[in-house]
């Protein structure tokens, strides 16, 4: 009788697919491993939230765990998973040494979500009103922690080709430790074009994004102060609808009916909101990874105007689903053009569908991903011998993090 292999996912938070692209990404990974025949346990030290998904509906066991507590050691020894997936590098820092010590043969995978250090140094450069330099990464403490985490793991899942290139060229990370797996969409993810609202039936502009995420708050502020007044001058009847989970008071205060700048908070159904809109606006100044909101716009047949940061690593050699502009005057002009010109709008819609079909369909990646995991499981010893820096870091981290954690545990007693 075949025993189903087991996967332990250690989550930074419980997945909320309707709140953020990160939540959707986690559910995609769960689905990929389910199809490979894994039994899945999802453990997290996070508090439950009102919007978290019911994991049991997806055949996943939910377990709450505690930081800096040896109860985790007993839990993982008993579970004895074949694969452990860390959700972001902070989780690998906390639990990676315990996994390595108690289940040394388990394959350790890091889902980076995006390169946190890249997002952080871009944000700092933006706030300091200067251009981001690659050398900024080399002095950033978070980069040192994040790169160490990538080296300690057997495989890191990357959603951005630009970030893979940074890791291999700037940080000299071996390609065998990285795997490109973008946000994935089912082949029926794009509604039939005939069923989507036509150019004439759509109205208004929309922005959508989780407000826990600093780049989204910055983009909304920039829309309010700079971009929207330029658009409104040319389209006095137009409205910009702003949606996003977890809006703070400072976000809600931007609501202004007279200016057609409306803050709605969480969208019950994000796709419905985007499908009704004529154009998605996403003037992102900093960030990393690829943008779920822009992929969702393509799915909904809604063209978008974004910045080079917004479109980074999303289209490959293909034409964008609208326009990519940095200059606020041109950004606003292109948004108006898309809003008014049916021919340009329809071409942008087609571009978005081509990007999805050639770059984001799950069928393009699922078989290769399964093969990669199977290969690593059967060649784990050799794979680790080839990653001496990772073994070295694992050895020292085990010592330092382990004793720090044990000290905290004693202190908590």
N, C-alpha and C positions, 0 to 999 in steps of 0.2 A: 504493500500500500504506500502510495506517495504521500509524504508529509509535506504540507504546504509550507514554504519558507516564510519566515516572519520578518516584518519591517517595523521598526520603532521610529516614529517621527517625534522629535522633541521640538515643540512649537514655542516661538517667542510670545505669540498670542494664540487664542483659539481662532480658527479661520472664520472670517466674515466676508464671504464672496460678494455680498451686496454693498460693502462699505469701501473696498479697495481692490486694486489689481492684485496686490499681494495675497489677499484671501482667495481670489479666483485662481491664482497660480497654484496655491497649495492644494486646492481641490482637483486641479488638473494632474498634479503629481500623484495624489491619492488614486485617481482613476487609472493612471498609467500602471502603477504597481498592482492595483486590483486585477487588471487585465493580464498581468504576468503571473497571477495565481498567489499573490502574497496575502497572508493574514496581517492586518494592520492595527497597530496600537498607536494612538496619538496622545502624547503626554505633554503637559505644560505647567509651569509654575504660575501662569497668569490667572487672574480672577475671571470668573465667568462673565460674559457680557450679554446684553439684551439681544444683540444681533448676530451672535455666533450661530453657526450652522449646527444642526443636530447630527452629529457624526454617526450615531447608531443607524440612521437612515441610509448611510452609505456603507454599512457593514464594518464600521471602524470602532474599536473599543476606545473609550475616553478615560484617561487616568490623570488625576491631579498629582503633581510632584512638588517637592520643596527644594528651594535653593540651599546650598551649603548644609546638606543633611545626608548622612550615610544611609538613610532609609532608601535612597535611590539605588545604592549599590545592591541591596538585597532584591529590590524590584527588578533590576536589569539582569542580575544573575539568573533569577527564576525565569524571566521571559526569554533570555538567551537568543536575541534576534540575529538573523543572518546579516541584516542591513540596518544601519542607524542613519537617519537623515536629520541633520541639524538645520533648523530654520533660522538662518542668519548667523553671522560669526560670533555674536555675543553669547548665543546659546552654546556654541561649540566651546567657547572659553570656559563656560560654567560647567558643562557636563562632559566635554570631550575626554578629559583625563580619567574620569570615572568609567566611561565606556571602554577606553583603551586598557584600563586596569582589570575590569571585571569581565569583559567580553573581547579579549584581544584579537580574536579571529573575525569579528564582525566588520563588514565593509562600512567605512565611515564616509558619508557623502554630505557635502555642505551645499545648501541652496542659498546662494548669495543674495537673491532678489535683485539687488543692484550693488555696485561697488560703493559702500557707504563713504569710504574715504574720498572718492571722486566727488560725490554730492557735497560733502562737507567742505572740501577745499574750494570748490566752485562757489559755494555760498559765501565763504569767507572773503574770497577775492571780490565778489559782487558787492558785499557790504563795505569793503575797503575801496570801492570804486576803481578797481584796476582789472586788467586782463588776467585770467587764470593762466598760470604757467605749469607745464608738466613737472618742473622742479619743485613746485609747491607740495606735490604728493610725497616727495622723498623726505620732507621735514615734518610731515604730519604724523602725530602719534597714533591716531586711529588707523592710518595706513600700515604702520608697523604691526599693530595687533591683528588687522584683517589679513595681511599677507601671511603672517605666522599661522593663522587659522587655516588658510587655504593650503599651506604647505603641510600642515599636520594631517589634513584629510586625504583620503585616497582619491577623491574626485570632487571637483566643485562645479556646480551647474551654473552656467552663465546665460543671461538673456540678451546680452549685447555684444556684438562682434567687436565694437570699438573697445569695450572693456577687456575682452580677451586679448586684443592686440596690445593694450597697455600692460597687461600682466606679463605677456611673453617678452615684450621689448624693454619696458622700463624696469620691471621687477625680475626679469629673467626666469620666469616660472616655466617649467617644462610643460609642453602642450599635452602630455599624457595625463596631467592632473586636472585638465580643464575640459568641459564638455558644453557645447553650445546647444541650449534648449530654450528657445524663446517662449513667450506666451503662446499657447496652442488653442486652435479653434477646431471644432468638429466640422466635417465637410458640409453639414447642413446649417452651419453658423450664419451664412449670409441668406437673409430672406430673399425670396424671388423678387427680382427687380420690379416685376409687374405688381407685386403685392405691396411694395413700399409706396409711401405717399409721393406724388409727383412733385416736380419743381413748383408748380402753381399752388399745390395744396399745403406747402410748408410755409412757416413764417417764423420770424425772429431768430436771434442768435442764442447760443447756449455755451456755458462753461460748466464742467462737472469735475469734482475732485475732492478727496478726503481732506478735511482741514487739519487733521493731525500732522499732515505732511507740509512742511514749511514752504516748498516751492509752489504749492497750490495757493496758499494764503498770499504769497508775494505776487503771484500772477493776477489774483483778483484785485488786489490793491492797485496794481499797474493798469489793469483794465479800467478801473473806476477813475483813476486820476489822469491817465494819459490817452489810452486807446479809445475808450467809449465816447468821450466828448468829440473826438475827430469823426467817428462813425455817425454819431447822432446828428452832427451838423449837416451831413449829407442825406441821412435817412431819419428825418424827425419823427416818423411814426414807429420806428423799430424799437424792439424791446430786447434787453439782454437778460436771460434767465440764468441765475447762478445756483447750482445744486452742489451739495456735498455733505458727507456724513460729518458729524461732530463740529458744527460751526460754533465758534466762541462768540462772546458778546461783541468783540471788535469786528467780527465778520458781519453779524446781524445788523450792526449800526450803519453799515454801508448801504442798506436798503433805501432806495429813493424812487418812489413811484413816478414823480414828476419827470425825473431823468430817464425813466424806463430801465432802471437798474434794479432788478428784483432778486432778493436773496430768499431762496426757498428752503434751504437746509437739505436734509436727506431726501433723495428721490426714492419713492416706493418701487418704481421700476425704471432703472436708468435707460434701458434701451427704448422704452416708450417715449421718454422725454427727448432723447437724441433723434429718434425717428421723425418727430414732429417738427424739429428745428430745421432751418434752412442751412445754417452754417455753425460749426463748432469753432470757438476761439480758444486758443491755448498759448498765450504769450509767456512761455516759461523762461526765466532768466538763468536758472541753475537747476541741477538735478542730475540723475544718472539712470542707467537702465533703459528700458523702452516703456513707452507711455500707454497704459491700458486704455485711457480715455480716448486716445487717437486711434487705437485699434478698434475700439467699440464704435467710433464714428464711421470708420470704413465699413464695419459690419452692417451699420444702419443705413448705409448709402448716403451719409451726410458728409459733404466736403468740409475741410478744416483749414484754418490759417494758424500756423504755429511758427516757432523760432527754430534755428538750427539745433538748439538743445532739445527742443520738443521732438524733432524728427530724427534725432541722432540714432543711427543703426537700424532704422525701421524699414527703409525702402530699398536698400541695396542699390542697384543700378536703375531702378524703376522710377517713373514719374510720380510726384507726390499727389496725394488726394486733395489737391487745392493749392495752397501756396506756403512757402517757407521764407519768412522775412524777419529781419532783426530791427530795421528802422521803423519807429512807430508810425510815421506818416505813410510809408509804403504799406506797412501791415494793415492800417485802417483802409487805405485805398483798395487793396486786394480783397479785403473782407467785403467792401461795398460792391466791387466788381462781381464777386462770386454770388452775392445776394441778388444782383440785378440781371446778370447775363446768363440766360438758360443754357446756351451752348457751352460756355466755359464750365458751368455748374455740372452739366451732364458728363463732360469729359473728366472732370475731377472725380465724380462718382465712379466712373469706369476704372480710373487709375487705382482707386482704393480697393476695388474688388480684385484687380490684377495683383496688387501687393499681397492681399490675403491668400489668394490661390497659389501664389508662387513661394510665399515665405512663412505662412503661419498655420497651414493646415496640419492637424495632428498626424494625419496619414504620412506626411513627409518625414516624420521623426520617430514614431512609436517603435517600429521594428528595430531600427538602428540602436535606439536607447536600450531596448531589452537585450540586444546582443552585447552591448557595451557592459551592462551590469553583469550578465552571465560570464563574460570574459574575465572581468575583474575578480569575481567570486572564485573562479577556478585558478586564477594566477596571482592571488593576493600577496603571497610571500615574495615572489620575484618583483612584483610591482613596487612593493615597499623597499626592497633592496635597491631599486633604481632611484628611490627618492630619499637619499641619505640626509639631506637637509631637513626633510620632514621628520625623519626618525630622530634626528638630533634635537629638533625643537620639541618633539613629543617627550623625549627623555627629560629635558630641562623644565618644560612646562609641568610635566607630571610632578616634578619635585616642588617647584615654586607655587603653582596654583593649588596643588594638593595640600600643602602645609598652610597656606593662607586660608583655604576653605575649612580645614580642620580647626584652625584657630578660631574662625568665625563661629563654627558649630559649637565649640567649647564655650565661647563667650556667650552665645545665645542660651546656653543651658542655665 
